[in-house]
Amino acid sequence: MKINDFLLFKNLTDEETAFIEPLLKRKEYKKGEMVFSEGELGAEMYLIEKGKVRVYLERGDYTLELATLNSGDFFGEMALLRVYDRSANVEVVEDSVIYIMTINAFKKIMEKDLNISVKILTALCNILADRLARTNNNLETHFLLNKAIVGDKMFRDLYITKNKSKEKHTK
């Protein structure tokens, strides 16, 4: 996979990708290895050349799978826009080769040529808009499921009874 095969760089010329490629670090990850964990400070994004990762959250005894990403996908992009704590965990689920773009490399790209910056940021905005639209659809589905469950009288009665008995014991 070449750099301009990534959606993020698809609109760049060969000359522009030739400038970017040396700024990226290429790293191999083994299955089971953590790329980063929720709460860690992030200052780089990752582009998957080969392999697969899973993005997830852990809340108590529960694991919430957010995404499975494959060759051509990227993650951690928000770190290029602001240095912030990571909002999820990313684990390698099959041996992978991943390009890493640091915030400093991104700044060099932006300083080199505004045209390159505009192309990358436009692609990033389009991809993030698609992700946001999918998230909105998922939220709507979860809302409707929750509404159906809460709207079920038997479920409500069980829930209300449980709360009322709890109140009696606390008085």
SULBELFEN-V612527 format. One record per residue. RES is the residue in one small letter. PHI is phi in whole degrees, 0 to 359 (NA if undefined). PSI is psi in radians with two decimals (* if undefined). OMEGA is omega in whole degrees, -180 to 180 (NA if undefined). Layout:
res | phi | psi | omega
RES | PHI | PSI | OMEGA
RES | PHI | PSI | OMEGA
This chain:
res | phi | psi | omega
m | NA | 2.28 | 178
k | 267 | 2.82 | -179
i | 304 | -0.77 | -177
n | 283 | 0.07 | 171
d | 280 | -0.33 | 177
f | 286 | 2.39 | 179
l | 306 | -0.61 | -178
l | 299 | -0.54 | -176
f | 246 | 0.20 | -172
k | 298 | -0.46 | -178
n | 267 | 0.08 | -179
l | 274 | 2.61 | 176
t | 282 | 2.93 | 177
d | 300 | -0.66 | 179
e | 295 | -0.71 | 180
e | 292 | -0.72 | 178
t | 290 | -0.54 | 177
a | 295 | -0.55 | 176
f | 288 | -0.70 | -175
i | 286 | -0.72 | -172
e | 308 | -0.79 | 180
p | 293 | -0.28 | 180
l | 278 | -0.22 | -180
l | 265 | 2.45 | 175
k | 264 | 2.33 | 180
r | 257 | 2.19 | -176
k | 226 | 2.46 | 176
e | 263 | 2.37 | 178
y | 239 | 2.52 | 177
k | 264 | 2.66 | 177
k | 308 | 2.33 | 179
g | 92 | -0.24 | -180
e | 285 | 2.46 | 176
m | 273 | 2.28 | 175
v | 280 | -0.83 | 171
f | 200 | 2.90 | -179
s | 240 | 2.66 | 178
e | 305 | 2.38 | 178
g | 95 | -0.34 | 177
e | 290 | 2.59 | 176
l | 288 | 2.31 | -178
g | 244 | 2.37 | 178
a | 220 | 0.44 | 178
e | 205 | 2.76 | 173
m | 245 | 2.88 | -174
y | 231 | 2.39 | 178
l | 238 | 2.16 | -175
i | 275 | 1.93 | 176
e | 281 | -0.73 | -177
k | 208 | 2.40 | 176
g | 115 | -2.80 | -174
k | 206 | 2.45 | 175
v | 229 | 2.79 | 173
r | 240 | 2.46 | 179
v | 249 | 2.21 | -175
y | 207 | 2.88 | 174
l | 241 | 2.60 | 173
e | 243 | 2.20 | 178
r | 230 | 1.76 | -177
g | 63 | -2.18 | 180
d | 274 | 0.03 | -174
y | 252 | 2.54 | 174
t | 241 | 2.22 | 179
l | 251 | 1.94 | 179
e | 284 | 2.11 | -180
l | 265 | -0.67 | -178
a | 193 | 2.71 | 167
t | 242 | 2.19 | -175
l | 244 | 2.51 | -175
n | 236 | -3.04 | 177
s | 310 | 2.32 | 180
g | 95 | -0.31 | 179
d | 275 | 2.89 | 175
f | 220 | 2.84 | 180
f | 206 | 2.86 | -180
g | 79 | 0.23 | -174
e | 296 | -0.44 | -179
m | 296 | -0.42 | 179
a | 295 | -0.36 | 177
l | 282 | -0.39 | -178
l | 266 | -0.48 | 178
r | 198 | 2.37 | 177
v | 283 | 2.10 | -171
y | 207 | 2.86 | 175
d | 294 | 2.46 | 177
r | 297 | 2.44 | -176
s | 263 | -0.01 | -179
a | 203 | 3.02 | 174
n | 262 | 2.55 | 175
v | 229 | 2.12 | -179
e | 239 | 2.44 | 178
v | 282 | 2.20 | -179
v | 256 | -0.21 | 167
e | 210 | 2.60 | -178
d | 317 | 2.34 | -172
s | 222 | 2.69 | 171
v | 242 | 2.16 | -172
i | 229 | 2.33 | 172
y | 274 | 2.46 | 179
i | 242 | 2.21 | 175
m | 248 | 2.02 | 179
t | 280 | 2.86 | 177
i | 297 | -0.59 | 178
n | 293 | -0.69 | 176
a | 296 | -0.73 | 179
f | 298 | -0.72 | 178
k | 297 | -0.70 | 177
k | 299 | -0.73 | 178
i | 298 | -0.79 | -178
m | 295 | -0.64 | 180
e | 286 | -0.53 | -177
k | 295 | -0.86 | -172
d | 201 | 2.06 | 179
l | 299 | -0.54 | 180
n | 297 | -0.75 | 177
i | 297 | -0.79 | -180
s | 301 | -0.80 | -179
v | 297 | -0.73 | 180
k | 297 | -0.79 | -179
i | 293 | -0.82 | -178
l | 294 | -0.61 | 176
t | 295 | -0.79 | 177
a | 298 | -0.76 | 180
l | 299 | -0.79 | 179
c | 299 | -0.75 | 179
n | 297 | -0.76 | -179
i | 293 | -0.76 | 179
l | 295 | -0.61 | 176
a | 296 | -0.71 | 177
d | 297 | -0.75 | 179
r | 297 | -0.71 | 179
l | 295 | -0.70 | 178
a | 298 | -0.74 | 177
r | 296 | -0.71 | 178
t | 297 | -0.74 | 177
n | 300 | -0.74 | 178
n | 297 | -0.74 | 178
n | 296 | -0.73 | 179
l | 297 | -0.70 | 178
e | 298 | -0.77 | 178
t | 300 | -0.80 | 179
h | 296 | -0.68 | 178
f | 299 | -0.82 | -178
l | 295 | -0.69 | 176
l | 296 | -0.79 | 179
n | 298 | -0.75 | 179
k | 299 | -0.72 | 179
a | 295 | -0.72 | -180
i | 292 | -0.84 | -179
v | 293 | -0.55 | 179
g | 286 | -0.18 | -179
d | 282 | 2.07 | -175
k | 302 | -0.77 | -179
m | 299 | -0.74 | 178
f | 296 | -0.80 | 180
r | 300 | -0.80 | -179
d | 298 | -0.71 | 178
l | 296 | -0.77 | -179
y | 294 | -0.81 | -178
i | 294 | -0.74 | 178
t | 301 | -0.77 | -179
k | 298 | -0.75 | 179
n | 293 | -0.71 | -180
k | 296 | -0.73 | -180
s | 293 | -0.57 | 178
k | 294 | -0.71 | 179
e | 297 | -0.69 | -179
k | 297 | -0.66 | -178
h | 284 | -0.35 | -178
t | 267 | -0.15 | -179
k | 275 | * | NA
